[in-house]
Amino acid sequence: MSTTLTTEAVLADITAMLRDVLDGYEVDEITMDTTFHDDLEMESIDLVALGGHLTERYGDRVNFAEFIAGLDLDEIIDLKVGRLVEYVVTAP
């Protein structure tokens, strides 16, 4: 991808993806501090769907499964949208 990704643009992209994945679940404002587990109540199947959206949007440079695999259980439970945004922004 030739353009530089900004935090704001990636947050907007991921927010749209989350609204699609969580269709039917009332999602308030999603911020960098929003947690996937406590705030969005996402389950593993939702994360798989999110991974598909990320690959579709950003291609192979963003490997969500690899990103999640690098976290321990507590980090996954406490994972905030901002951490994923930063990962996408800094992915090679």
N, CA, C and O atoms as CSV, one atom per row, in Angstrom:
chain,resi,resn,atom,element,x,y,z
A,1,MET,N,N,0.855,-1.177,0.000
A,1,MET,CA,C,0.000,0.000,0.000
A,1,MET,C,C,0.891,1.226,0.000
A,1,MET,O,O,1.743,1.370,0.877
A,2,SER,N,N,0.714,2.094,-0.949
A,2,SER,CA,C,1.628,3.206,-1.127
A,2,SER,C,C,1.319,4.393,-0.226
A,2,SER,O,O,2.209,5.205,0.028
A,3,THR,N,N,0.110,4.522,0.259
A,3,THR,CA,C,-0.229,5.661,1.099
A,3,THR,C,C,0.074,5.362,2.567
A,3,THR,O,O,-0.014,4.221,3.021
A,4,THR,N,N,0.428,6.403,3.279
A,4,THR,CA,C,0.685,6.263,4.700
A,4,THR,C,C,-0.648,6.236,5.439
A,4,THR,O,O,-1.512,7.085,5.221
A,5,LEU,N,N,-0.797,5.257,6.306
A,5,LEU,CA,C,-2.030,5.130,7.066
A,5,LEU,C,C,-1.945,5.969,8.330
A,5,LEU,O,O,-0.944,5.924,9.046
A,6,THR,N,N,-2.986,6.728,8.602
A,6,THR,CA,C,-3.027,7.504,9.834
A,6,THR,C,C,-3.846,6.757,10.872
A,6,THR,O,O,-4.688,5.922,10.539
A,7,THR,N,N,-3.588,7.066,12.118
A,7,THR,CA,C,-4.338,6.468,13.213
A,7,THR,C,C,-5.831,6.729,13.046
A,7,THR,O,O,-6.651,5.835,13.250
A,8,GLU,N,N,-6.177,7.960,12.673
A,8,GLU,CA,C,-7.583,8.331,12.538
A,8,GLU,C,C,-8.259,7.538,11.427
A,8,GLU,O,O,-9.388,7.076,11.592
A,9,ALA,N,N,-7.574,7.378,10.293
A,9,ALA,CA,C,-8.152,6.646,9.161
A,9,ALA,C,C,-8.336,5.169,9.504
A,9,ALA,O,O,-9.365,4.575,9.181
A,10,VAL,N,N,-7.343,4.584,10.154
A,10,VAL,CA,C,-7.439,3.165,10.518
A,10,VAL,C,C,-8.521,2.959,11.570
A,10,VAL,O,O,-9.269,1.984,11.495
A,11,LEU,N,N,-8.621,3.854,12.544
A,11,LEU,CA,C,-9.680,3.755,13.547
A,11,LEU,C,C,-11.048,3.815,12.868
A,11,LEU,O,O,-11.952,3.063,13.233
A,12,ALA,N,N,-11.207,4.693,11.895
A,12,ALA,CA,C,-12.484,4.786,11.174
A,12,ALA,C,C,-12.764,3.491,10.410
A,12,ALA,O,O,-13.894,3.002,10.406
A,13,ASP,N,N,-11.735,2.937,9.765
A,13,ASP,CA,C,-11.898,1.672,9.035
A,13,ASP,C,C,-12.311,0.549,9.980
A,13,ASP,O,O,-13.258,-0.188,9.706
A,14,ILE,N,N,-11.594,0.427,11.090
A,14,ILE,CA,C,-11.862,-0.660,12.032
A,14,ILE,C,C,-13.233,-0.471,12.686
A,14,ILE,O,O,-13.936,-1.450,12.939
A,15,THR,N,N,-13.612,0.764,12.957
A,15,THR,CA,C,-14.942,1.033,13.508
A,15,THR,C,C,-16.021,0.533,12.548
A,15,THR,O,O,-16.989,-0.097,12.974
A,16,ALA,N,N,-15.856,0.814,11.257
A,16,ALA,CA,C,-16.826,0.351,10.262
A,16,ALA,C,C,-16.853,-1.174,10.211
A,16,ALA,O,O,-17.921,-1.777,10.115
A,17,MET,N,N,-15.679,-1.793,10.275
A,17,MET,CA,C,-15.605,-3.261,10.266
A,17,MET,C,C,-16.312,-3.849,11.480
A,17,MET,O,O,-17.049,-4.828,11.362
A,18,LEU,N,N,-16.086,-3.252,12.640
A,18,LEU,CA,C,-16.711,-3.747,13.874
A,18,LEU,C,C,-18.225,-3.607,13.813
A,18,LEU,O,O,-18.948,-4.497,14.259
A,19,ARG,N,N,-18.706,-2.508,13.269
A,19,ARG,CA,C,-20.155,-2.326,13.135
A,19,ARG,C,C,-20.744,-3.396,12.216
A,19,ARG,O,O,-21.858,-3.866,12.444
A,20,ASP,N,N,-19.999,-3.780,11.181
A,20,ASP,CA,C,-20.457,-4.824,10.268
A,20,ASP,C,C,-20.448,-6.185,10.966
A,20,ASP,O,O,-21.420,-6.936,10.888
A,21,VAL,N,N,-19.348,-6.495,11.645
A,21,VAL,CA,C,-19.211,-7.791,12.330
A,21,VAL,C,C,-20.259,-7.932,13.433
A,21,VAL,O,O,-20.818,-9.011,13.632
A,22,LEU,N,N,-20.517,-6.852,14.139
A,22,LEU,CA,C,-21.437,-6.880,15.283
A,22,LEU,C,C,-22.847,-6.445,14.887
A,22,LEU,O,O,-23.589,-5.915,15.714
A,23,ASP,N,N,-23.214,-6.663,13.645
A,23,ASP,CA,C,-24.522,-6.295,13.139
A,23,ASP,C,C,-25.610,-6.793,14.085
A,23,ASP,O,O,-25.670,-7.977,14.416
A,24,GLY,N,N,-26.456,-5.882,14.507
A,24,GLY,CA,C,-27.530,-6.262,15.416
A,24,GLY,C,C,-27.197,-5.983,16.873
A,24,GLY,O,O,-28.092,-5.919,17.716
A,25,TYR,N,N,-25.918,-5.817,17.169
A,25,TYR,CA,C,-25.509,-5.483,18.536
A,25,TYR,C,C,-25.316,-3.976,18.582
A,25,TYR,O,O,-24.611,-3.418,17.742
A,26,GLU,N,N,-25.921,-3.325,19.531
A,26,GLU,CA,C,-25.828,-1.879,19.640
A,26,GLU,C,C,-24.404,-1.475,20.020
A,26,GLU,O,O,-23.930,-1.768,21.117
A,27,VAL,N,N,-23.741,-0.803,19.096
A,27,VAL,CA,C,-22.368,-0.361,19.327
A,27,VAL,C,C,-22.385,1.150,19.487
A,27,VAL,O,O,-22.752,1.885,18.571
A,28,ASP,N,N,-21.981,1.597,20.671
A,28,ASP,CA,C,-21.847,3.033,20.888
A,28,ASP,C,C,-20.564,3.491,20.214
A,28,ASP,O,O,-19.989,2.769,19.399
A,29,GLU,N,N,-20.126,4.673,20.551
A,29,GLU,CA,C,-18.893,5.186,19.965
A,29,GLU,C,C,-17.722,4.243,20.254
A,29,GLU,O,O,-17.533,3.793,21.384
A,30,ILE,N,N,-16.954,3.961,19.225
A,30,ILE,CA,C,-15.771,3.121,19.372
A,30,ILE,C,C,-14.560,4.044,19.373
A,30,ILE,O,O,-14.369,4.844,18.457
A,31,THR,N,N,-13.742,3.917,20.423
A,31,THR,CA,C,-12.559,4.750,20.567
A,31,THR,C,C,-11.326,3.863,20.688
A,31,THR,O,O,-11.426,2.636,20.676
A,32,MET,N,N,-10.182,4.486,20.803
A,32,MET,CA,C,-8.932,3.743,20.973
A,32,MET,C,C,-8.952,2.945,22.275
A,32,MET,O,O,-8.251,1.939,22.388
A,33,ASP,N,N,-9.742,3.373,23.259
A,33,ASP,CA,C,-9.795,2.704,24.561
A,33,ASP,C,C,-10.902,1.645,24.659
A,33,ASP,O,O,-11.032,0.986,25.691
A,34,THR,N,N,-11.687,1.480,23.611
A,34,THR,CA,C,-12.746,0.473,23.609
A,34,THR,C,C,-12.113,-0.915,23.640
A,34,THR,O,O,-11.191,-1.201,22.876
A,35,THR,N,N,-12.617,-1.780,24.531
A,35,THR,CA,C,-12.086,-3.148,24.596
A,35,THR,C,C,-12.987,-4.093,23.800
A,35,THR,O,O,-14.208,-3.941,23.768
A,36,PHE,N,N,-12.347,-5.070,23.161
A,36,PHE,CA,C,-13.097,-6.042,22.377
A,36,PHE,C,C,-13.950,-6.935,23.267
A,36,PHE,O,O,-15.078,-7.273,22.909
A,37,HIS,N,N,-13.421,-7.316,24.421
A,37,HIS,CA,C,-14.117,-8.265,25.295
A,37,HIS,C,C,-15.192,-7.591,26.138
A,37,HIS,O,O,-16.369,-7.938,26.038
A,38,ASP,N,N,-14.793,-6.629,26.968
A,38,ASP,CA,C,-15.745,-6.038,27.915
A,38,ASP,C,C,-16.718,-5.062,27.268
A,38,ASP,O,O,-17.917,-5.104,27.544
A,39,ASP,N,N,-16.204,-4.173,26.400
A,39,ASP,CA,C,-17.071,-3.149,25.825
A,39,ASP,C,C,-17.910,-3.669,24.657
A,39,ASP,O,O,-19.099,-3.368,24.560
A,40,LEU,N,N,-17.283,-4.452,23.771
A,40,LEU,CA,C,-17.979,-4.916,22.572
A,40,LEU,C,C,-18.531,-6.328,22.705
A,40,LEU,O,O,-19.302,-6.782,21.859
A,41,GLU,N,N,-18.133,-7.028,23.776
A,41,GLU,CA,C,-18.593,-8.389,24.048
A,41,GLU,C,C,-18.379,-9.322,22.854
A,41,GLU,O,O,-19.233,-10.144,22.523
A,42,MET,N,N,-17.214,-9.170,22.218
A,42,MET,CA,C,-16.907,-9.994,21.044
A,42,MET,C,C,-16.509,-11.403,21.457
A,42,MET,O,O,-15.862,-11.610,22.484
A,43,GLU,N,N,-16.906,-12.354,20.645
A,43,GLU,CA,C,-16.538,-13.748,20.848
A,43,GLU,C,C,-15.528,-14.133,19.773
A,43,GLU,O,O,-15.273,-13.358,18.852
A,44,SER,N,N,-14.958,-15.321,19.887
A,44,SER,CA,C,-13.904,-15.734,18.962
A,44,SER,C,C,-14.376,-15.712,17.508
A,44,SER,O,O,-13.602,-15.351,16.621
A,45,ILE,N,N,-15.611,-16.084,17.248
A,45,ILE,CA,C,-16.114,-16.081,15.877
A,45,ILE,C,C,-16.162,-14.661,15.325
A,45,ILE,O,O,-15.948,-14.452,14.130
A,46,ASP,N,N,-16.440,-13.686,16.183
A,46,ASP,CA,C,-16.445,-12.279,15.774
A,46,ASP,C,C,-15.032,-11.836,15.403
A,46,ASP,O,O,-14.840,-11.083,14.448
A,47,LEU,N,N,-14.041,-12.312,16.167
A,47,LEU,CA,C,-12.649,-11.963,15.880
A,47,LEU,C,C,-12.201,-12.563,14.549
A,47,LEU,O,O,-11.451,-11.935,13.802
A,48,VAL,N,N,-12.659,-13.770,14.257
A,48,VAL,CA,C,-12.345,-14.394,12.974
A,48,VAL,C,C,-12.929,-13.551,11.831
A,48,VAL,O,O,-12.259,-13.310,10.827
A,49,ALA,N,N,-14.154,-13.116,11.989
A,49,ALA,CA,C,-14.796,-12.279,10.969
A,49,ALA,C,C,-14.049,-10.956,10.816
A,49,ALA,O,O,-13.854,-10.479,9.698
A,50,LEU,N,N,-13.634,-10.366,11.928
A,50,LEU,CA,C,-12.865,-9.119,11.881
A,50,LEU,C,C,-11.558,-9.342,11.127
A,50,LEU,O,O,-11.155,-8.505,10.319
A,51,GLY,N,N,-10.901,-10.457,11.386
A,51,GLY,CA,C,-9.663,-10.782,10.684
A,51,GLY,C,C,-9.869,-10.831,9.176
A,51,GLY,O,O,-9.022,-10.369,8.411
A,52,GLY,N,N,-10.993,-11.390,8.753
A,52,GLY,CA,C,-11.316,-11.431,7.328
A,52,GLY,C,C,-11.474,-10.044,6.739
A,52,GLY,O,O,-10.992,-9.769,5.640
A,53,HIS,N,N,-12.147,-9.175,7.465
A,53,HIS,CA,C,-12.317,-7.789,7.005
A,53,HIS,C,C,-10.971,-7.076,6.914
A,53,HIS,O,O,-10.720,-6.331,5.967
A,54,LEU,N,N,-10.109,-7.307,7.899
A,54,LEU,CA,C,-8.795,-6.658,7.898
A,54,LEU,C,C,-7.971,-7.097,6.689
A,54,LEU,O,O,-7.324,-6.276,6.039
A,55,THR,N,N,-8.000,-8.394,6.393
A,55,THR,CA,C,-7.256,-8.904,5.236
A,55,THR,C,C,-7.833,-8.344,3.935
A,55,THR,O,O,-7.092,-7.977,3.023
A,56,GLU,N,N,-9.145,-8.285,3.863
A,56,GLU,CA,C,-9.803,-7.748,2.676
A,56,GLU,C,C,-9.406,-6.288,2.450
A,56,GLU,O,O,-9.180,-5.874,1.313
A,57,ARG,N,N,-9.323,-5.520,3.518
A,57,ARG,CA,C,-9.022,-4.082,3.411
A,57,ARG,C,C,-7.532,-3.805,3.242
A,57,ARG,O,O,-7.149,-2.973,2.419
A,58,TYR,N,N,-6.678,-4.501,4.018
A,58,TYR,CA,C,-5.258,-4.155,4.059
A,58,TYR,C,C,-4.347,-5.194,3.409
A,58,TYR,O,O,-3.139,-4.976,3.306
A,59,GLY,N,N,-4.903,-6.309,2.973
A,59,GLY,CA,C,-4.088,-7.328,2.325
A,59,GLY,C,C,-3.269,-8.139,3.315
A,59,GLY,O,O,-3.528,-8.131,4.518
A,60,ASP,N,N,-2.288,-8.828,2.789
A,60,ASP,CA,C,-1.498,-9.755,3.601
A,60,ASP,C,C,-0.568,-9.076,4.599
A,60,ASP,O,O,-0.037,-9.736,5.492
A,61,ARG,N,N,-0.362,-7.775,4.463
A,61,ARG,CA,C,0.550,-7.107,5.402
A,61,ARG,C,C,-0.033,-7.042,6.820
A,61,ARG,O,O,0.702,-6.879,7.794
A,62,VAL,N,N,-1.347,-7.169,6.923
A,62,VAL,CA,C,-1.990,-7.187,8.232
A,62,VAL,C,C,-2.489,-8.617,8.479
A,62,VAL,O,O,-3.483,-9.057,7.901
A,63,ASN,N,N,-1.771,-9.323,9.353
A,63,ASN,CA,C,-2.117,-10.709,9.676
A,63,ASN,C,C,-2.700,-10.740,11.084
A,63,ASN,O,O,-1.971,-10.833,12.072
A,64,PHE,N,N,-4.020,-10.661,11.158
A,64,PHE,CA,C,-4.700,-10.574,12.453
A,64,PHE,C,C,-4.467,-11.825,13.295
A,64,PHE,O,O,-4.274,-11.732,14.508
A,65,ALA,N,N,-4.485,-13.000,12.651
A,65,ALA,CA,C,-4.261,-14.248,13.392
A,65,ALA,C,C,-2.874,-14.251,14.030
A,65,ALA,O,O,-2.716,-14.670,15.177
A,66,GLU,N,N,-1.889,-13.793,13.299
A,66,GLU,CA,C,-0.525,-13.719,13.823
A,66,GLU,C,C,-0.440,-12.706,14.972
A,66,GLU,O,O,0.228,-12.942,15.978
A,67,PHE,N,N,-1.126,-11.583,14.800
A,67,PHE,CA,C,-1.171,-10.545,15.841
A,67,PHE,C,C,-1.754,-11.112,17.135
A,67,PHE,O,O,-1.178,-10.932,18.209
A,68,ILE,N,N,-2.893,-11.793,17.035
A,68,ILE,CA,C,-3.547,-12.385,18.210
A,68,ILE,C,C,-2.683,-13.489,18.812
A,68,ILE,O,O,-2.592,-13.607,20.034
A,69,ALA,N,N,-2.050,-14.298,17.963
A,69,ALA,CA,C,-1.222,-15.410,18.445
A,69,ALA,C,C,-0.039,-14.917,19.264
A,69,ALA,O,O,0.484,-15.650,20.102
A,70,GLY,N,N,0.387,-13.676,19.027
A,70,GLY,CA,C,1.506,-13.114,19.770
A,70,GLY,C,C,1.123,-12.569,21.146
A,70,GLY,O,O,1.982,-12.072,21.874
A,71,LEU,N,N,-0.147,-12.658,21.503
A,71,LEU,CA,C,-0.626,-12.139,22.787
A,71,LEU,C,C,-0.918,-13.286,23.739
A,71,LEU,O,O,-1.284,-14.382,23.315
A,72,ASP,N,N,-0.751,-13.021,25.041
A,72,ASP,CA,C,-1.163,-14.034,26.007
A,72,ASP,C,C,-2.647,-13.835,26.314
A,72,ASP,O,O,-3.241,-12.841,25.897
A,73,LEU,N,N,-3.237,-14.767,27.034
A,73,LEU,CA,C,-4.677,-14.747,27.273
A,73,LEU,C,C,-5.150,-13.440,27.914
A,73,LEU,O,O,-6.159,-12.874,27.494
A,74,ASP,N,N,-4.425,-12.960,28.930
A,74,ASP,CA,C,-4.828,-11.711,29.590
A,74,ASP,C,C,-4.780,-10.531,28.619
A,74,ASP,O,O,-5.636,-9.648,28.664
A,75,GLU,N,N,-3.773,-10.521,27.743
A,75,GLU,CA,C,-3.674,-9.437,26.761
A,75,GLU,C,C,-4.835,-9.493,25.771
A,75,GLU,O,O,-5.342,-8.451,25.355
A,76,ILE,N,N,-5.255,-10.685,25.396
A,76,ILE,CA,C,-6.385,-10.831,24.482
A,76,ILE,C,C,-7.664,-10.355,25.161
A,76,ILE,O,O,-8.461,-9.643,24.550
A,77,ILE,N,N,-7.864,-10.736,26.403
A,77,ILE,CA,C,-9.058,-10.329,27.148
A,77,ILE,C,C,-9.100,-8.809,27.318
A,77,ILE,O,O,-10.168,-8.203,27.238
A,78,ASP,N,N,-7.930,-8.191,27.554
A,78,ASP,CA,C,-7.852,-6.742,27.779
A,78,ASP,C,C,-7.610,-5.944,26.503
A,78,ASP,O,O,-7.439,-4.726,26.568
A,79,LEU,N,N,-7.591,-6.603,25.343
A,79,LEU,CA,C,-7.225,-5.954,24.083
A,79,LEU,C,C,-8.145,-4.781,23.770
A,79,LEU,O,O,-9.371,-4.896,23.793
A,80,LYS,N,N,-7.509,-3.646,23.475
A,80,LYS,CA,C,-8.246,-2.443,23.113
A,80,LYS,C,C,-8.133,-2.207,21.610
A,80,LYS,O,O,-7.171,-2.628,20.968
A,81,VAL,N,N,-9.115,-1.540,21.077
A,81,VAL,CA,C,-9.135,-1.205,19.662
A,81,VAL,C,C,-7.860,-0.455,19.287
A,81,VAL,O,O,-7.311,-0.671,18.206
A,82,GLY,N,N,-7.391,0.411,20.157
A,82,GLY,CA,C,-6.195,1.204,19.878
A,82,GLY,C,C,-4.965,0.364,19.612
A,82,GLY,O,O,-4.134,0.732,18.782
A,83,ARG,N,N,-4.834,-0.748,20.297
A,83,ARG,CA,C,-3.672,-1.615,20.076
A,83,ARG,C,C,-3.718,-2.219,18.674
A,83,ARG,O,O,-2.687,-2.342,18.013
A,84,LEU,N,N,-4.903,-2.590,18.226
A,84,LEU,CA,C,-5.050,-3.127,16.881
A,84,LEU,C,C,-4.806,-2.016,15.851
A,84,LEU,O,O,-4.166,-2.251,14.826
A,85,VAL,N,N,-5.306,-0.831,16.117
A,85,VAL,CA,C,-5.082,0.301,15.213
A,85,VAL,C,C,-3.592,0.553,15.043
A,85,VAL,O,O,-3.108,0.706,13.921
A,86,GLU,N,N,-2.865,0.594,16.154
A,86,GLU,CA,C,-1.414,0.820,16.091
A,86,GLU,C,C,-0.713,-0.286,15.321
A,86,GLU,O,O,0.217,-0.018,14.560
A,87,TYR,N,N,-1.151,-1.530,15.510
A,87,TYR,CA,C,-0.578,-2.645,14.759
A,87,TYR,C,C,-0.768,-2.437,13.257
A,87,TYR,O,O,0.172,-2.623,12.484
A,88,VAL,N,N,-1.971,-2.056,12.841
A,88,VAL,CA,C,-2.247,-1.861,11.422
A,88,VAL,C,C,-1.421,-0.697,10.882
A,88,VAL,O,O,-0.847,-0.798,9.798
A,89,VAL,N,N,-1.357,0.404,11.624
A,89,VAL,CA,C,-0.610,1.578,11.174
A,89,VAL,C,C,0.874,1.261,10.986
A,89,VAL,O,O,1.499,1.748,10.044
A,90,THR,N,N,1.432,0.454,11.869
A,90,THR,CA,C,2.877,0.178,11.832
A,90,THR,C,C,3.246,-1.090,11.066
A,90,THR,O,O,4.431,-1.392,10.922
A,91,ALA,N,N,2.261,-1.839,10.573
A,91,ALA,CA,C,2.562,-3.066,9.824
A,91,ALA,C,C,3.367,-2.698,8.574
A,91,ALA,O,O,3.080,-1.698,7.915
A,92,PRO,N,N,4.376,-3.515,8.255
A,92,PRO,CA,C,5.226,-3.186,7.089
A,92,PRO,C,C,4.472,-3.244,5.764
A,92,PRO,O,O,5.056,-2.993,4.710
